[in-house]
Amino acid sequence: MQAIRRWGISSLLLFSSAVLADPVMHLEVKRGSTLAASGVATLVADGYLLTSLTLTSLGKELLVSPPGSPESSAARLVAQSETDDLALLQVSGLAGTPVRLAREMPERGRTLDVVGRDNRKQRGVLLSEPTAQQVAHSAMYGQNAFGSPLLNNCGDLVGINRAQARGLLNRRLDAPSLPLRAAPLSAITELLASADVKLEQASERCLSQEEMLDQAGTEARESAEEQQRLIELQEQINQRNAELERARLEIEAALTEQQRQLEQQRTTLDEAERSKEELEQEKQRLLEAAEAIREDKEQLESKQSELEAQRETLEQQLQSTQANLQHVIYAGLGLLGLLIIAFAVLRKRRKQLQQEQHLNAQAREALDAASLTWQDILLSGEDPDGKTLRIKINGTALIRSNDGQIIGRHPASADYVINIPEVSREHLHLVIRDNRLMVVDLASRNGTRINGTRLEGNQPAELHDGDTLSLGTIELKVAFMDSAQ
């Protein structure tokens, strides 16, 4: 493949203390005390930067400094690829947020960005095929951006811009001209592997803007389908509740009927008791009659047999009546047992109804949380260089986030990134509580103000439409946007 070799030169001045840096650094190439050329070097890992080999070959002293910083650190060349015009520099103690390597080269015609000095971006398109040995693109950059990084629309590194030497002894660089050339992703990967430099690589393929729109549409359709499923679930719950209510009414009607039958049985028992008392009275009368018969024995002897037979008949009737009374009592006890069983079934059904009502309430709460919406918020102003600065915050995503969102300089921890040095890595926290937009300063270095009033650290304050939000000296106008904007 490409001729890549590692080599070392005697180090110049190396700083032992760590220096925090942005991914894109200023690079000055000196020949003695004279500035031979200047350009850009890109941080790919702690202490390692990539740039153009042609740029570094114009002098012997290489100085690297973060944008806006007067301090610089000496760098040394540790690996190179002459074929791809790539140089790997090492700066002792240099740390920061390295650029992430793209998963693969984008397709021809995709949008690309060149990041120059002070993180200024120039946009263009890819003119070559992904498998080309040299990357051709149209993102024009200035003469002070030789060796600058080429990024895809996801911000991942896909190439390093080449430089072309000219003049006597090749001590000057040609001005950039279209089509612009850059070392491809494969050459960068091979050079870093040869130097055993570990770097972060994107875990997924970078989608184009059209693919992102398609994916957003798919997610929106899935969300609508999920809401429809929740509506259908609610209808099923309502139908089940109606069925339970009908069952409850049927059980109450059955209990009412059993109560009526029990009352009838009680009435029958009362009548049987009265019959027993009447029989007892009749027995007493018969005994009195027997006594009278004994007193008048001469008159009753002829009728004694008849009276004995009547007496036996009455005793049989009494026994039959007592047996019938016992059957009635047993039947009443059976009905009472049925009533107890029906009451236990009704109590169990009521408990099931309460549990289903609780599940119904939980489903309604989940549906309400999934349908929360809020206005988008637009923060607009200017950065320290006078360039327009606009941040559009998705209000719906913010209100559905339990933990809120963060504005800051660090891409790994901030939801909305303002890549300006005076903005802290995690500067401001936004959250919606009780339908009010609240902001909290996260103990930032340069502070936060609303309409000129400085916020206390970690103390929430309400932000209104039309307020002026200041992050350090950067003033942003707050505008609540309608959903149609």
BELWOPE-V567958 format. One record per residue. N is the residue number from 1. SS is DSSP state (A for helix, B for strand, O for the rest). OMEGA is omega in degrees with one decimal (NA if undefined). BURIAL is 1 if it has 16 or more other C-alpha atoms within 10 Angstrom, else 0. Layout:
n: {N,N}
ss: {SS,SS}
omega: {OMEGA,OMEGA}
burial: {BURIAL,BURIAL}
This chain:
n: {1,2,3,4,5,6,7,8,9,10,11,12,13,14,15,16,17,18,19,20,21,22,23,24,25,26,27,28,29,30,31,32,33,34,35,36,37,38,39,40,41,42,43,44,45,46,47,48,49,50,51,52,53,54,55,56,57,58,59,60,61,62,63,64,65,66,67,68,69,70,71,72,73,74,75,76,77,78,79,80,81,82,83,84,85,86,87,88,89,90,91,92,93,94,95,96,97,98,99,100,101,102,103,104,105,106,107,108,109,110,111,112,113,114,115,116,117,118,119,120,121,122,123,124,125,126,127,128,129,130,131,132,133,134,135,136,137,138,139,140,141,142,143,144,145,146,147,148,149,150,151,152,153,154,155,156,157,158,159,160,161,162,163,164,165,166,167,168,169,170,171,172,173,174,175,176,177,178,179,180,181,182,183,184,185,186,187,188,189,190,191,192,193,194,195,196,197,198,199,200,201,202,203,204,205,206,207,208,209,210,211,212,213,214,215,216,217,218,219,220,221,222,223,224,225,226,227,228,229,230,231,232,233,234,235,236,237,238,239,240,241,242,243,244,245,246,247,248,249,250,251,252,253,254,255,256,257,258,259,260,261,262,263,264,265,266,267,268,269,270,271,272,273,274,275,276,277,278,279,280,281,282,283,284,285,286,287,288,289,290,291,292,293,294,295,296,297,298,299,300,301,302,303,304,305,306,307,308,309,310,311,312,313,314,315,316,317,318,319,320,321,322,323,324,325,326,327,328,329,330,331,332,333,334,335,336,337,338,339,340,341,342,343,344,345,346,347,348,349,350,351,352,353,354,355,356,357,358,359,360,361,362,363,364,365,366,367,368,369,370,371,372,373,374,375,376,377,378,379,380,381,382,383,384,385,386,387,388,389,390,391,392,393,394,395,396,397,398,399,400,401,402,403,404,405,406,407,408,409,410,411,412,413,414,415,416,417,418,419,420,421,422,423,424,425,426,427,428,429,430,431,432,433,434,435,436,437,438,439,440,441,442,443,444,445,446,447,448,449,450,451,452,453,454,455,456,457,458,459,460,461,462,463,464,465,466,467,468,469,470,471,472,473,474,475,476,477,478,479,480,481,482,483,484,485}
ss: {O,O,O,B,B,B,O,O,O,O,O,O,O,O,O,O,O,O,B,B,B,O,O,B,B,B,B,B,B,B,B,O,O,B,B,B,B,B,B,B,B,B,B,B,B,O,O,B,B,B,B,B,A,A,A,A,O,O,O,O,B,B,B,B,B,B,O,O,O,O,O,O,B,B,B,B,B,B,B,B,B,O,O,O,O,B,B,B,B,B,O,O,O,B,B,B,O,O,O,O,B,O,O,O,O,O,O,O,O,O,B,B,B,B,B,O,A,A,A,O,B,B,B,B,B,B,O,O,O,O,O,O,O,B,B,B,B,O,O,O,O,O,A,A,A,B,O,O,B,B,B,O,O,O,O,O,B,B,B,B,B,O,O,O,B,B,O,A,A,A,O,B,B,O,O,O,O,O,O,B,B,B,B,O,A,A,A,A,A,A,A,A,A,A,O,O,O,O,O,O,B,O,O,O,O,O,O,O,A,A,A,A,A,A,A,A,A,A,A,A,A,A,A,A,A,A,A,A,A,A,A,A,A,A,A,A,A,A,A,A,A,A,A,A,A,A,A,A,A,A,A,A,A,A,A,A,A,A,A,A,A,A,A,A,A,A,A,A,A,A,A,A,A,A,A,A,A,A,A,A,A,A,A,A,A,A,A,A,A,A,A,A,A,A,A,O,A,A,A,A,A,A,A,A,A,A,A,A,A,A,A,A,A,A,A,A,A,A,A,A,A,A,A,A,A,A,A,A,A,A,A,A,A,A,A,A,A,A,A,A,A,A,A,A,A,A,A,A,A,A,A,A,A,A,A,A,A,A,A,A,A,A,A,A,A,A,A,A,A,A,O,O,O,O,O,B,B,B,B,B,B,B,O,O,O,O,O,B,B,B,B,B,B,O,A,A,A,A,A,O,O,O,O,O,B,B,B,B,O,O,O,O,O,O,O,B,B,O,O,O,O,O,O,O,O,O,O,B,B,B,B,B,B,O,O,B,B,B,B,B,B,O,O,O,O,O,O,B,B,B,O,O,B,B,O,O,B,O,O,O,B,B,O,O,O,O,O,B,B,B,B,O,O,B,B,B,B,B,B,B,B,O,O,O,O}
omega: {-177.1,178.4,-178.4,178.2,176.7,177.1,-178.2,173.2,-179.9,-176.2,174.9,-178.8,-179.2,-179.1,-179.4,-178.8,-178.2,178.4,179.2,-173.8,168.3,-177.9,-177.6,-175.1,172.3,178.6,175.9,179.1,-176.5,173.3,-170.6,176.8,-176.6,175.0,-177.9,-179.2,176.3,-179.3,-172.1,170.8,-173.5,179.9,-180.0,175.5,-179.8,177.4,-177.2,-179.9,176.2,175.9,-179.5,177.1,178.6,179.5,-176.1,-176.3,-177.9,-179.8,-178.2,-177.9,-179.4,-178.1,-178.2,178.5,176.1,178.0,177.9,-178.2,178.3,-177.8,179.5,-179.6,178.4,-180.0,175.7,-178.6,-177.2,177.5,-176.9,171.9,-179.3,-178.5,-176.1,178.8,-179.6,176.0,176.0,-178.0,175.5,177.1,-177.5,175.8,-178.1,179.7,179.6,179.3,-177.5,174.3,179.7,-179.1,-179.4,178.0,-179.1,177.1,177.9,179.3,177.7,-178.8,179.0,180.0,177.7,177.0,169.8,-179.5,-178.9,179.7,-178.9,176.0,175.7,-175.9,172.3,-174.1,176.0,-179.6,177.4,-177.0,-176.2,176.7,-178.5,-176.8,-177.4,179.3,174.6,178.6,174.6,-178.0,-175.5,-179.3,-174.8,178.7,-176.4,-176.7,178.8,-179.1,175.4,-179.4,-177.0,-177.9,176.3,-172.8,172.5,-175.4,173.9,-178.8,-179.9,-176.5,176.8,179.8,174.4,-176.7,-179.5,174.4,-178.2,-180.0,177.4,177.9,-179.6,179.6,177.9,-178.3,175.8,-177.4,175.3,174.2,179.6,177.9,-178.3,-9.4,-179.7,-175.7,179.1,174.2,-175.2,-179.7,-178.7,179.3,178.4,-179.0,-178.3,180.0,-179.0,178.3,179.9,178.7,179.5,177.8,179.7,179.8,-179.6,177.4,-179.9,-178.1,-177.0,176.6,179.1,-179.9,173.6,-179.8,178.4,178.9,177.1,178.0,178.1,179.8,178.2,177.5,178.2,179.0,179.0,178.6,178.5,177.9,178.5,178.2,178.3,177.3,178.2,177.2,177.5,178.7,178.7,176.9,178.5,178.6,177.7,178.4,179.3,178.4,179.0,177.4,178.9,178.0,177.9,179.0,177.3,178.4,178.4,-179.7,178.7,179.0,178.7,178.0,179.1,178.2,178.3,178.7,177.9,177.0,178.6,178.8,178.3,177.4,177.3,178.1,177.7,177.9,178.4,177.7,178.1,178.9,178.3,177.7,177.4,177.8,178.9,178.7,178.7,178.6,177.2,178.3,179.2,177.5,179.3,179.4,179.3,177.5,177.7,178.6,178.9,177.5,178.4,179.5,-179.5,177.9,-179.8,-170.9,-176.3,-177.5,-173.3,-177.8,-178.0,-177.3,-174.1,-178.3,179.8,-179.6,178.4,178.3,178.1,179.7,179.0,179.3,179.7,178.8,176.8,178.2,179.3,178.4,178.8,179.2,178.5,178.2,178.2,179.3,177.7,178.0,179.2,179.9,178.6,178.8,178.2,178.3,177.3,178.1,178.0,176.9,177.2,178.8,178.6,179.5,179.1,178.7,178.7,178.5,179.0,178.8,177.8,179.1,178.7,177.6,176.7,178.4,177.6,178.6,179.2,175.0,177.0,176.7,178.1,178.2,178.0,178.8,177.9,178.6,178.2,178.9,178.3,-179.3,-177.6,-176.9,178.2,176.0,177.0,179.6,169.6,-178.6,178.8,175.2,-176.0,178.8,-179.6,176.1,-177.2,179.2,178.6,179.5,-179.1,-179.9,-178.1,176.8,177.3,-177.3,179.5,-175.9,-179.9,177.9,-178.5,-176.6,178.4,179.6,179.7,-174.8,-178.5,-178.3,-172.1,170.1,-179.7,-176.5,-173.0,-176.0,-175.4,-175.5,-177.6,174.6,177.2,-169.7,170.0,-172.3,179.2,-171.0,-174.9,172.3,-177.8,-179.0,170.4,-168.0,-168.9,178.0,178.9,177.5,177.6,178.4,-179.9,177.9,175.4,178.3,-178.4,177.0,-180.0,175.2,-175.4,179.3,-177.2,-177.2,-175.9,171.5,179.4,179.3,171.6,-177.6,176.7,-178.5,-177.4,179.1,173.2,-178.2,176.9,176.6,-176.1,176.3,-177.4,178.4,-176.5,174.6,-180.0,177.9,172.9,-179.3,-177.2,172.4,-169.8,178.0,-179.8,-178.8,-179.0,177.5,-176.2,178.1,174.8,-172.6,171.9,-179.1,-178.9,-177.0,NA}
burial: {0,0,0,1,0,0,0,0,0,0,0,0,0,0,0,0,0,0,1,0,1,1,1,1,1,1,1,1,1,1,0,0,0,0,0,1,1,1,1,1,1,1,1,1,1,1,1,1,1,1,1,1,1,1,1,1,1,1,1,0,1,1,1,1,1,1,1,0,0,0,0,1,1,1,1,1,1,1,1,1,1,0,0,1,1,1,1,1,1,1,1,1,1,1,1,1,1,1,1,1,1,1,1,1,1,1,0,0,0,1,1,1,1,1,1,1,1,1,1,0,1,1,1,1,1,1,1,1,0,1,0,0,1,1,1,1,1,1,1,1,1,0,0,1,1,1,1,1,1,1,1,1,1,1,0,1,1,1,1,1,1,1,1,1,1,0,0,0,0,0,0,1,1,0,0,1,0,0,0,1,1,1,1,1,1,0,1,1,1,0,1,1,0,0,1,0,0,0,1,0,0,0,0,0,0,1,0,1,0,0,0,0,0,0,0,0,0,0,0,0,0,0,0,0,0,0,0,0,0,1,0,0,0,1,0,0,1,0,0,0,1,0,0,1,0,0,0,1,0,0,1,0,0,0,1,0,0,1,0,0,0,1,0,0,1,0,0,0,1,0,0,1,0,0,0,1,0,0,1,0,0,0,1,0,0,1,0,0,0,1,0,0,1,0,0,0,0,0,0,1,0,0,0,0,0,0,1,0,0,0,0,0,0,1,0,0,0,1,0,0,1,0,0,0,1,0,0,1,0,0,0,1,0,0,1,0,0,0,1,0,0,1,0,0,0,1,0,0,1,0,0,0,1,0,0,1,0,0,0,1,0,0,1,0,0,0,1,0,0,0,0,0,0,1,1,1,1,1,1,1,1,0,1,0,0,0,0,0,0,0,1,0,1,0,1,0,1,1,1,1,0,0,0,1,1,1,1,1,1,1,0,0,0,1,1,1,1,1,1,1,0,1,1,1,1,1,1,1,1,1,1,1,0,0,0,0,1,1,1,1,1,1,1,1,0,0,1,1,1,1,0,0,0,0,1,0,0,0,0,1,1,0,1,0,0,0,0,1,1,1,1,1,0,1,1,1,1,1,1,1,1,0,0,0,0}
